[in-house]
Every structure is written in C-alpha cells, then in structure tokens.
C-alpha cells in the first residue's frame, strides 16, 4: 500500500525534530522536517503537506502563528501543536482556532498516533472528550 500522506514537522530544536521525524516515520508516514516556519513556508512541499506538526514556541513565527498564516493563505492543513511549556490559555485558543491536538513534550506516542488519525480523517476529533 502506497501512503501518499505527507506529514511536515516544524521545530527549531534539531534533536527533537529528528526524534519526532523518526517516530512518525515508524508509524508508516512520509515525513519532511523543517527547522523554522519560514523554511516550511518557502518549501515546495507546502502544497503537498496533509498534516503539520509544529512546535508552539519557535523564534520568528510560533506554531500557532504558522497555523493562522496557513489558514489566511488558503491552506487548510490539519495542524498538531507540541510544546515543552504547556499553557491552558494557549491550548484553549489553539483548539478554538482549529488546531487538531495540543500536546506536551515529550509526547505520548499512542496519543500522537490518534491525533494523526484524527487530523487525516476529517470529522473525527480526538479532543471531543469533555
């Protein structure tokens, strides 16, 4: 089975970015990783990205700002945010803005996999457990 799903990871932490890339590849996805929002936005792979995993806190443009920029530019890419500094206010705002999942680092592998499935199957939501 050929999986044409492209997951793009944007995180300024090289070690975390690489470990996240390996994890998502191990789940069977095609993955590209970028060190900044600017590099992702300049990439020829932007239009092919079917899901985005982005760090919340990055220099230049945060993960939430990247998501808003993509929406404003007409790219409806399901987005998962990850952060080492969880904040309920930011989480609530992100979910209201259409973020699929807001995860704390280190992420739980099983929960990330459920988030990816939810992101790639519109109409299902991992966060509907309130």
LUMDO-700547 format. One record per atom (N, C-alpha, C, CB): residue in three letters; z, y, x. Coordinates in steps of 0.1 Angstrom, whole numbers, plus 5000, padded with zeros to 4 digits. Atoms other than C-alpha are relative to their C-alpha. Glycine has a CB too. Example, Ala and Ser with C-alpha at 12.3 -4.5 7.8 and 13.67 -1.06 7.14 Angstrom:
# residues 2
ALA500049885009ALA507849555123ALA500050125009ALA501250004990SER500049894991SER507149895137SER500850114992SER498650055004
This chain:
# residues 130
UNK500049885008UNK500050005000UNK500050125009UNK501250004990UNK500149884992UNK498950335015UNK500850114992UNK498650045002UNK499249905006UNK501550605008UNK499550145005UNK501549995004UNK500549874997UNK499950955007UNK501050114999UNK498750024992UNK498949905002UNK503251125002UNK500350065014UNK501249944994UNK499749934987UNK503851385030UNK501350084997UNK498950095005UNK498849935000UNK507451495035UNK500150095012UNK501349904999UNK499949914989UNK507851805056UNK501550045001UNK499150134998UNK498749974997UNK511151875073UNK500050135008UNK500849895008UNK499949884993UNK512052225084UNK501550025004UNK499550134991UNK498649994995UNK515252255105UNK499950055015UNK500849874999UNK500049944986UNK515952475136UNK500849915010UNK500650144999UNK499350094991UNK518252205151UNK499249885003UNK501449954993UNK501050104996UNK515951985171UNK500649864999UNK499750025015UNK499450135001UNK518351685173UNK500149954985UNK501449995006UNK499950035015UNK519051695135UNK498649984994UNK500850114993UNK501450005006UNK515351755127UNK499449865004UNK499150115006UNK500650134995UNK514351445148UNK500749884993UNK500149995015UNK499350115007UNK517051225133UNK499749994985UNK501650015002UNK500449995014UNK516151335098UNK498549944998UNK500150144994UNK501450055000UNK512451265106UNK500049845001UNK499250065011UNK500050154998UNK513250905118UNK500649944987UNK500949975012UNK499450065012UNK515450845087UNK499049994989UNK501250084996UNK501049995011UNK512750955062UNK498849915003UNK499550144998UNK501150104997UNK510050755081UNK500549864997UNK499650025015UNK499550135002UNK512350455079UNK500049964985UNK501449985006UNK500150025014UNK512250495041UNK498649984995UNK500650124993UNK501450035003UNK508450455042UNK499150124998UNK500049914988UNK500849885003UNK507250815040UNK499350055013UNK500950114995UNK500749934989UNK504851005062UNK500750135001UNK498550024997UNK499249884998UNK506751295078UNK499550085011UNK501549955003UNK500349914990UNK506051605097UNK501250095001UNK498750094997UNK498849914998UNK508851825112UNK499650135006UNK501049925008UNK500349864995UNK508852195119UNK501450065004UNK499350084990UNK498849934995UNK511452405139UNK500350134992UNK499950025014UNK499749885007UNK511152705116UNK499150014987UNK499750125009UNK500849985012UNK509952825082UNK498650065003UNK500850104991UNK501349944996UNK507253035099UNK499049905005UNK500350115011UNK501050104995UNK505752735117UNK499649914988UNK500749915011UNK500450085012UNK505752535084UNK499050084992UNK501249974992UNK500949925009UNK504152825065UNK498650025007UNK500650144998UNK501349994992UNK501452855093UNK499349875001UNK500350065013UNK500650134998UNK500752485092UNK498949964991UNK501149894999UNK501150045009UNK497552335079UNK500549894991UNK498849945008UNK499450115008UNK499852065064UNK500750054987UNK500949915008UNK499349945012UNK501452315039UNK499549954987UNK500050155001UNK500550045013UNK499052235011UNK500149854997UNK498550044999UNK499950155002UNK499451855016UNK501449964998UNK499449935012UNK498650035002UNK503251865015UNK500449974986UNK500950115006UNK499650045013UNK504551674985UNK501550024998UNK499649864997UNK498649975001UNK508251734992UNK500550075013UNK500849874998UNK499549924989UNK510151975015UNK501549975001UNK499750154999UNK498650014997UNK513451905032UNK500350125010UNK500549865006UNK499849884992UNK514752235046UNK501550035002UNK499450134994UNK498749964997UNK517952355063UNK500350134993UNK500250025016UNK499749885007UNK519752625044UNK500150125010UNK501449994992UNK499749904990UNK520852825075UNK499149995012UNK501550005004UNK500950004989UNK517952905098UNK499750145004UNK498749924997UNK500449864997UNK517053215118UNK498650044994UNK500050025016UNK501349955005UNK514253425104UNK499949994985UNK498849925006UNK500150025015UNK514053265069UNK500849884997UNK498549984996UNK499150115004UNK516653045052UNK499249904992UNK501250054993UNK500650105008UNK515752725034UNK499850054985UNK500849884999UNK500149955014UNK516352905000UNK498950115000UNK501450054995UNK501149905000UNK514153195010UNK498649945002UNK500350105012UNK501350074999UNK511452955021UNK499649954987UNK500149885010UNK500350055013UNK511652784987UNK499450114991UNK501249934994UNK500449885009UNK511353124969UNK498650055004UNK501050115001UNK501349964995UNK508453224991UNK498949914996UNK500050015016UNK501050105004UNK506552904984UNK499750014985UNK500549865003UNK500249985015UNK507152944946UNK499250134997UNK501450014993UNK500849885002UNK505953304948UNK498649995004UNK500750125007UNK501450024995UNK502853194967UNK499249904992UNK500149965015UNK500750105008UNK502052934941UNK500149865004UNK498650044999UNK499850144995UNK503252624959UNK501249944993UNK500149995015UNK498950065007UNK505352414936UNK500449875007UNK499649964985UNK499650124992UNK506752184963UNK501449974997UNK499750035015UNK498650045002UNK509851994953UNK500850025013UNK500149864994UNK499349974987UNK512552104978UNK501449954999UNK500050155002UNK498650054998UNK515751944990UNK500650095012UNK500049855004UNK499349924990UNK518152175009UNK501149925006UNK500550134994UNK498950064993UNK520552045036UNK500850115007UNK499549895010UNK499249894993UNK523452245051UNK501249945007UNK500450114991UNK498850034993UNK526252205076UNK501250084994UNK499950025015UNK499049905005UNK528052485057UNK499950014985UNK499950145006UNK500250005015UNK528152385020UNK500850124994UNK500549874994UNK499549895007UNK528852674997UNK499649984985UNK499450145005UNK500250035014UNK529252624959UNK499150114994UNK501349994992UNK500849895005UNK527752974951UNK498649985004UNK500650135005UNK501450024995UNK524652904972UNK499449884993UNK500049985016UNK500450125006UNK524452554958UNK499650024985UNK501149895000UNK500349975014UNK524552674922UNK498850094998UNK501250074993UNK501149925000UNK522052944929UNK498749925003UNK500150125010UNK501150084996UNK519752694946UNK499549914989UNK500349925013UNK500350095011UNK519852454917UNK499450074989UNK501249924996UNK500649925010UNK519152734893UNK498650045003UNK500950134997UNK501349964996UNK516152834914UNK499049885001UNK500150065014UNK500950115000UNK514752484911UNK500049905012UNK498650054999UNK499850104989UNK515952304942UNK500449874994UNK501150055010UNK499850135005UNK515951934936UNK501549955004UNK499049905005UNK498650044995UNK519151854957UNK500550105010UNK499949855005UNK499449924990UNK521552044978UNK501049915007UNK500850134994UNK499250104993UNK523051815004UNK500850065012UNK499149895005UNK499249964989UNK525851855030UNK499649915012UNK501549994997UNK500250084988UNK525251735066UNK501349955004UNK499350095012UNK501250094999UNK525451465076UNK499849954986UNK500449885009UNK500450055014UNK523551345045UNK500349854998UNK498550034997UNK499950145003UNK524251025028UNK498649944998UNK500949984986UNK501450065000UNK521150805033UNK499649964986UNK499949885009UNK500350055014UNK521250644998UNK499850124991UNK501149914995UNK500149885009UNK521750984981UNK498750075004UNK501250095002UNK501349944996UNK518851135001UNK498849934995UNK499950015016UNK501150085005UNK516650844991UNK499850034985UNK500249855003UNK500049985015UNK517550904954UNK499450144998UNK501449994994UNK500549865001UNK516851284959UNK498550005002UNK500750095010UNK501450014997UNK513451204974UNK499249944988UNK499749925013UNK500750065012UNK512550974945UNK500050104988UNK500749874996UNK500049905011UNK513651244920UNK499050115003UNK501550054999UNK500949894997UNK511651504938UNK498549964998UNK500250055015UNK501350055001UNK508551284938UNK499649954986UNK499849905010UNK500350045013UNK508851184902UNK500550104990UNK500749864997UNK499649895009UNK508851494880UNK500649954987UNK498850094998UNK499450035013UNK511051484850UNK501349925002UNK499149914992UNK498850074997UNK513851284867UNK500950105009UNK499849865008UNK499149914993UNK516851474881UNK501249925005UNK500450124992UNK498850064994UNK519551344905UNK501250084996UNK499849995015UNK498949915002UNK521751644896UNK500550004986UNK499750145005UNK499649995014UNK522051574859UNK501249914997UNK498849954991UNK498950085003UNK525451414861UNK501250094997UNK500349915013UNK498949915003UNK527551704849UNK500549974986UNK499650155001
